[in-house]
């Protein structure tokens, strides 16, 4: 039987995994996660705007990141 893990269990496992990584490994993992998030955003933007070329999609990602950055500055 497979044990179901709670969100807290998964978070604890992730933290344990991260604590065993070197700084360089964590830095690289962060960059990979960022790239993955950008690919998800690209897919969503392309789905919403199928006529946009790749440059316009990238411009939209930058625009959204700029908004998020400004919002973080307000908090």
ZIUR-V607027 format. One record per residue. RES is the residue in three letters. PSI is psi in degrees with one decimal (999 if undefined). NEAR is the number of other C-alpha atoms within 10 Angstrom. D_CENTER is the distance of its C-alpha to the mean C-alpha in Angstrom with 1 decimal. Layout:
res->(RES	RES)
psi->(PSI	PSI)
near->(NEAR	NEAR)
d_center->(D_CENTER	D_CENTER)
This chain:
res->(UNK	UNK	UNK	UNK	UNK	UNK	UNK	UNK	UNK	UNK	UNK	UNK	UNK	UNK	UNK	UNK	UNK	UNK	UNK	UNK	UNK	UNK	UNK	UNK	UNK	UNK	UNK	UNK	UNK	UNK	UNK	UNK	UNK	UNK	UNK	UNK	UNK	UNK	UNK	UNK	UNK	UNK	UNK	UNK	UNK	UNK	UNK	UNK	UNK	UNK	UNK	UNK	UNK	UNK	UNK	UNK	UNK	UNK	UNK	UNK	UNK	UNK	UNK	UNK	UNK	UNK	UNK	UNK	UNK	UNK	UNK	UNK	UNK	UNK	UNK)
psi->(136.5	129.6	130.7	131.2	139.2	168.9	-41.5	-39.6	-44.8	-40.7	-42.8	-42.6	-42.7	-42.5	-40.1	-43.8	-46.1	-36.0	-21.6	-6.2	151.5	167.9	-43.5	-40.5	-41.7	-40.4	-46.1	-41.0	-39.7	-42.3	-40.1	-40.4	-39.4	-46.6	-41.3	-44.1	-39.0	-39.0	-39.0	-45.0	-42.2	-45.6	-42.8	-43.8	-41.9	-37.2	-39.7	-25.7	70.0	-18.3	-5.5	141.9	166.2	-35.3	-39.9	-36.8	-45.1	-38.0	-40.5	-38.3	-45.9	-39.9	-43.8	-38.3	-36.1	-43.6	-45.1	-40.0	-43.8	-37.6	-38.6	-34.8	-23.4	-24.7	999)
near->(3	4	5	7	9	9	9	9	11	11	12	12	12	11	12	11	11	14	11	10	13	10	11	9	12	15	12	12	14	12	12	12	12	12	12	12	12	16	13	12	17	17	14	13	17	16	11	10	12	11	10	13	10	11	9	14	20	16	11	15	17	13	12	13	13	12	12	11	11	11	10	9	8	6	5)
d_center->(32.3	28.5	27.5	24.9	22.4	21.5	18.1	19.8	20.8	17.4	16.1	19.2	18.7	15.3	16.9	19.9	18.0	16.3	19.8	21.3	19.1	20.4	18.8	18.3	16.6	14.2	13.6	13.1	10.7	8.5	9.0	8.4	4.9	4.5	6.9	5.8	3.4	6.6	8.8	8.1	8.9	11.7	13.1	13.3	15.0	17.3	18.3	19.2	20.9	22.3	24.7	22.2	22.2	19.2	20.0	20.0	16.6	15.2	17.3	15.8	12.2	13.8	15.8	13.1	11.4	15.1	15.7	12.9	14.3	17.8	17.2	15.9	19.1	21.2	20.3)
